[in-house]
Structures are given as structure tokens and as C-alpha cells.
Amino acid sequence: MVQPAIPMSGLAGWSFLQSTYNRQLETFSDSASVKNDRAYMTEKLSKPVSLDDFMSDRRLLRVTMTAFDLGGEEWKGGFIRKVLEEAATPDSTFLERLNNPAYTKFAQTFAFEDGTLSLDADKIEQLGENFETAAFRIAVGDVDENMRLSLSYQQKIVDIAGTGSSNDAIAYRILGSPPVKAVLETALNLPSDISKQPIEKQAEILRDKLRSSFGISDLSQLTDPDNVNAVIRRFHVMETVNNGPSAMTPGYAALTLLGGGQGFGAIASQNLFLSLL
């Protein structure tokens, strides 16, 4: 499998990845392992498949779950079956209580009727494209996890906040999406123990910080491209502030000198990097 090229960390690395994204994704998708996995999924889903056969095919389960950014969770056989079975039960509130947008979308797409799944060609094609981009994000994360989180945020925030739902509903979906939550926690400098708070309190803190940091009071505004870019930009800046620069950070040598030979102090680093916002 082709390894993505990310020659530097932080904002500069993100800019490089964005400028080369289409070319790198195309090269990655053309690798033998990715092509073979997509072809396998297409073949298996091109005809009706039973829930039992779907659950017993580990490769098919891995590829389809990867398409929903759930790669690595295919071992949760009993849980996945419950998600799919509960989604077919009209009165079930299981998915609502689970509050995981990825699993909700997975269950809605794989709607087994009377234990059988039939998908049309367009939906299978879309799944194939989703698999390639999600697999690429995983590969990016193997090189730089912050870049994977940024790509995931860029893609998922539109699905989460562009639904026409209330601020509360959007906030809860954000909190239920690990990569989106991770990016916003860092970008907004949220308390490290926020997850210990009741979900209602977490949503309130999130809304307040979005208003004070980005002037966003209507959470649907998070889908605006300028706001998406602003959040990701601040995420990388705050990551550098919180963890310090690495040798891959542009200007690292100069910043080290400015820090008096001790790296560079917290106040100096905050002033310098926050000036990039």
C-alpha cells in the first residue's frame, strides 16, 4: 500500500496535504490492495446478501465498515449485529441513545429487510469511493494522526452540522463523533476533563466556546468553508502551542534560538503561534 507523503507537521504540513490531496488519493486508490478490496466489496454487494452471510464475511465487513470510518471495529460482531437489527425495528431508540453518527449512517445504508440486503449500483459505487477516501485517511494517520483528524473533521462536520437540526442536536452529534470532538476540543482549548461532565453540560460548554472563539452561535455555520478552515487552522496552532514544535515545524531552529536555548517558553510560543490565526 502506498504511504501518503507528509513532509512536515502542523499548519505547513496541512497546507501541503491539501495542495497534493487529489493526486495522493488517486495514487493511493490505484494501489493493488485498495483496488482489490474495493473490487471484492463491489462483487459481494452486487447481489442480495443475507445478514448472516454479511456478518460471517470478515473481509467484506472490514471493507464496508472502513467506508464509514469504522475500520478496526469489525471484531465487534455481536454489537454490529445489534446495530443492524435495531435499525430495522421502528420503535427502537438504540441508535439515538448510542449517539454515534458513523454507526447511524452505517445502519441506514445497510438496511436489511427480512434479513436480506440489496443495494443498487449507484450506492455500491458511492461505498467504493467512501472506502478509498476513508482508507486514505487511515494511511495518513499512520504518518501523522493530526492530519487524519483534520481530514475527518473536514468531511464529517458537513454531515453533522448541515442537517438542518437544532443547535442541541448538532452539539450532541459532535460529541458523539470522536474525530470531530477531538479537533474541536483542541481548537477551543476545552477542559481536559470535559468528558466527565454530563452530556448536557458538555454541549453547553461547546456552544459557549464556539461563540466566544469563532463568533458562531448557530452551529450550522460550522459547515461554512471559511469556518471549517478556521477550526482546522486553530487546531494545528493549538497542537503546536500545547505540545511544542518538532524538528518538522517550519522555522524550528529560529524558534529554538528565540527561546534562549531552552526550546521556547510557553508565553513566547503562544504569542508567536496564535499570531498565525
N, C-alpha and C positions, 0 to 999 in steps of 0.2 A: 504494500500500500504506500502511496506517495505521501511523504511528510510535508505539511504546509511550511512555507518559508516565512518566518517572523524574526527578522534580524535584530530587533531591539524591543525593549519593553515600553510600557507607558504610552503617552499620547503619540509619540513618534511611531511606535510600533503599530498602534491602532490606525494611524493615517496610512502607513504602508500597507497594512492588510486591506483597508478599504479600497485603496487605489489598485490593488492587484487581485481583489476578491474574485471577479468573474473568471479571470484567466486561471487562477489557482483552483477554483472549484471545478472548472472544466477538466483540468489535468487530473485532479483527484478522482472525479467521477469516471474518467476513462481508464482508471487502473483496473487490473483484472479482478481483484477481489470484490470491488464495489460493483462492477458490471455484472459479475456472476451472481452476487446476492440479489441485485435488482431483477435480473432475469429469472431467478428462482422464484421470487415473490410473485412476479407477473404470471409465470406459468401456473403456480399453485392457486392463485386467486382468480384466474380466468375461467374457472368452472366452479360450481357450487361446492362449498366445503362445510362439513359438519363441525359443530363446536368441539366435539371430542377429537376429531382429526386435527383441527386447528391447534388445540391445546397440546397434543402429543407431538407435533412437529416443531422441535426446538429451534431449527434454523428459521422457519417461517415466523415463529413467534419473536425471535430475536430481531429479524429484519423489520417486521411490521411495527414492533414497539420502538425500535430506533427511529422510525419515521415520525413518532410523536414525542421524541426526546425522552423516551422511557427505556433506552438501551441500558442493559445491565440489570434490569428488573425482571427479566423473563423467567428467572428461577422462582418467582413468587406465584407458582401455578394456582394454588387454591385461591389466593387473593384476586388474581386476574380473572379467574372463572367467576368469582362472586361479582366483580365489577361488570362483566358482560351479562351475567344472568340478571343482576339487579337492574341494569339499564333497560331490560326488556319488560320489567314489571312496572306498570303505570303508577301504582301507589307508592313505590319505593322512594325513600328520601336519602338512600345510601350515598349517591354521588354528591348530592348537595351537602351532606354532612362531611364527606371526605374533603370537599373544597380544594380539589386539585384539577386545575384547568386541563392539564395534559391527559389525565385519565378520563375526564369528561368527554373530551374530543375523541379520544381513542374509542370509548364505548359508543358514542354516537355514530362513528364511522363504521365500526364493526357491529352492526345491529343484526344479531342472529334472530331470525324469525322461525319459530318452531324448531330451533336447534340448527338452522342452516343459514349460511351466509352467501349472498350473491351480490357481486359488485359489478358495475358497468365499466367499460373500458376507460372512460374519462377519469373515473375515480381511482382506478388502478394506476393510471398514468400519473395522476397527482401524487399518489402514495409513493411512486417511484422517485419523483422529484423531491418529495419531502425527505425520503430516506437518504438521498445523496447529500442534501444540504445539512441534515442532522448528523450524518456520519462525518461530514467535513468539520462540523463544529466540534465533534468529539476529538478528531485528529488535531484540530487547532488547540484544544485544551491540553492535549498531551505535550504540546510545545509551550503554551502559556495559558494558564487557566483563566486569567483576567480577560484575555481576548475571546475565549469561549463564552464567558459570561456576557461580554459586550454584544457578541453576535446573537446570543439567545435573547437578551433584552431587546435588541433592535427588532427582532422578529416577533417576539411574544407580546410586547406591550401593545401592539396594534390589535391583536386578537383579544387581549384582556380589557383594554380601555375603549376600544372602538365599537362596543356592543350596544350603545345607547342606554346602558344601565345606570342606576343611581350611583352616587359617589360611594355610598356604603358598599354596594355590591362590587364595584371595581376595586375598592380597597381590600375587601376580603379575598378577591381573586388574586390580587398582587401578593398578599400574604400567603396564599396557597401555592404560589409558583416559586420554587426555590431560587432559580437564577434571577428572576426579576426582583424578588425580595432582596437577594444578596447585593445586586447592583445599587438599589435604592438605599439600602441600609448604609452602604459605604458613602455614596454620593451625598446623602443627607446627614451623615455623621450621627446616625441614630444610636441610642444607648446600646451597649453590648448585651444587656440583659433584657432587651425589649421582648424577646420571645417568652419570658417568664410572666409577662403581663397578660391579663385576659384579652381575648381577640378583639373585643370592642375597644379596649384601651389602646391596643396596637394600631388599630385603624385610625383612631383619633390622633395619635401621635404622628402617624404617617401623613395624614391630611394637613395637620398644622405645619409640619416641616416642609411639605411641598409648597404650601402657601408662602411661608417666610423665606425659603431658599430660592424658589423659582417663580413666585407670583402665580402659582397655579391653584385656583380654588375649585374649578370644575375638572375633575380627574380625567374626563375625556380629552382634555387638552394635552395629555401626555402623548397622544398619538401624533401631534404636530411634529413634522420632521425637525424643526428647529429645537423643540423641546426634547426630542429623542437624542439629538446630537449633544445638547447641553448637559443632559443627565449623564451620558456616557463619558463625555469630556471631564465632567467633575468627578466621576467615579475613578478615572485614571489618575487625576490630580490628587485626590484624597488617598488613593492607594499609595502613591509615592510619598505623600506627606506622612502617612501613618507608618509606613514600612521603611522609608528612606530610599534613596536612589540606589541602583545597582550599577555595575560596570557597563550595562547595556543602556543606561539612561544617557541621552544626549547631553553633553556638557558636564559629564560626571567629574572629570578631572578638575575643571574650573570650579565646580561647586565644592569639591573637597578642599581646594585651596581657600575658598571663601570661608569655609568652616574652620579655618585655623588648624588644619591637620587632624581634626577630630571628627571627620565626616563633615556634616554641617548641622548646626544646632536646630532644635525644634522651631524656634521662633523665626530664624532666618529661612529655613526650608518652607515653612508655611507661607511667609510673605512672598517668597520667590515663586512658589508653585501656584498659589492662589491667584497671583497676578496673571496667570495664563488663562484664567476663566473669562 
